[in-house]
Amino acid sequence: MNGEPVVYIAGIMNRAVMSLYAKPEIASLADLKGKVLAVTVPGATTDFAARVLLQQARLSAGKDVKLICLKGMVEILTGINQGNADAGIFTS
């Protein structure tokens, strides 16, 4: 670094910036009951966000809504388009 001062700049947000994409027949979180919701991997922010959203809608992951893990955003979109998932959580 040749003696130059090091500057570290970081930013934080107090909320997750994510989107829920779903098939047209799903108009609300309540419509996810009995459906399949795709996330990336267990423990990821998409998984956490899905569980929080379901809890706020008084739905239970695994009981009311099946969660499946599909690696990444492309795989989630493919899963919805191929009928393996009804909705998916996407990071922005």
C-alpha positions as CSV (number, residue, x, y, z in Angstrom):
1,M,0.0,0.0,0.0
2,N,3.1,2.2,-0.1
3,G,2.3,4.0,3.2
4,E,-1.0,5.4,1.9
5,P,-3.9,5.5,4.4
6,V,-6.5,2.8,4.1
7,V,-10.1,3.8,3.8
8,Y,-12.9,1.3,4.3
9,I,-16.4,2.3,3.1
10,A,-19.4,0.1,3.9
11,G,-23.1,0.4,3.9
12,I,-25.8,-1.5,5.7
13,M,-29.5,-1.7,5.3
14,N,-32.1,-2.3,7.9
15,R,-34.2,-4.5,5.6
16,A,-33.8,-7.2,3.1
17,V,-34.3,-6.3,-0.5
18,M,-36.0,-9.3,-2.1
19,S,-38.9,-10.1,-4.3
20,L,-41.4,-12.9,-4.4
21,Y,-42.2,-14.1,-7.9
22,A,-45.1,-16.4,-8.4
23,K,-47.4,-18.0,-10.9
24,P,-50.3,-15.7,-11.9
25,E,-52.9,-17.6,-9.8
26,I,-51.0,-16.7,-6.6
27,A,-52.2,-13.2,-5.7
28,S,-51.4,-13.2,-2.0
29,L,-49.2,-15.0,0.6
30,A,-52.3,-16.9,1.7
31,D,-52.5,-18.4,-1.8
32,L,-49.2,-20.2,-1.1
33,K,-51.0,-22.7,1.2
34,G,-50.5,-26.2,-0.3
35,K,-48.0,-24.8,-2.8
36,V,-44.2,-25.1,-3.3
37,L,-41.9,-22.1,-2.6
38,A,-38.4,-22.1,-3.9
39,V,-35.4,-20.6,-2.2
40,T,-31.6,-20.8,-2.9
41,V,-30.0,-22.9,-0.2
42,P,-30.8,-23.8,3.4
43,G,-29.9,-21.0,5.8
44,A,-29.5,-18.4,3.0
45,T,-31.2,-15.0,3.1
46,T,-33.8,-16.3,0.7
47,D,-34.6,-19.2,3.0
48,F,-34.8,-16.9,6.0
49,A,-37.0,-14.3,4.2
50,A,-39.3,-17.1,3.0
51,R,-39.8,-18.4,6.6
52,V,-40.4,-14.8,7.9
53,L,-43.0,-14.1,5.1
54,L,-44.8,-17.4,5.8
55,Q,-44.8,-16.8,9.5
56,Q,-46.3,-13.3,9.0
57,A,-49.0,-14.8,6.8
58,R,-49.7,-17.4,9.6
59,L,-48.4,-20.2,7.4
60,S,-45.9,-22.9,8.4
61,A,-42.9,-23.9,6.2
62,G,-43.0,-27.6,5.7
63,K,-46.6,-27.9,6.9
64,D,-48.6,-25.4,4.9
65,V,-46.0,-24.6,2.3
66,K,-43.3,-26.9,0.9
67,L,-39.9,-25.2,0.6
68,I,-37.4,-26.5,-2.0
69,C,-33.8,-25.4,-2.5
70,L,-32.7,-24.6,-6.1
71,K,-29.2,-23.2,-5.9
72,G,-29.7,-19.8,-7.5
73,M,-32.0,-17.3,-9.1
74,V,-31.8,-18.9,-12.6
75,E,-32.7,-22.3,-11.2
76,I,-35.6,-20.8,-9.2
77,L,-37.1,-19.1,-12.2
78,T,-36.6,-22.3,-14.2
79,G,-38.3,-24.3,-11.4
80,I,-41.3,-22.0,-11.6
81,N,-41.5,-22.2,-15.4
82,Q,-41.2,-26.0,-15.4
83,G,-43.8,-26.4,-12.7
84,N,-41.5,-27.6,-9.9
85,A,-42.3,-24.6,-7.8
86,D,-45.2,-22.2,-7.6
87,A,-43.3,-19.2,-6.4
88,G,-39.7,-18.2,-5.5
89,I,-37.8,-15.7,-3.4
90,F,-35.3,-13.6,-5.4
91,T,-32.6,-11.3,-4.1
92,S,-32.4,-7.8,-5.7
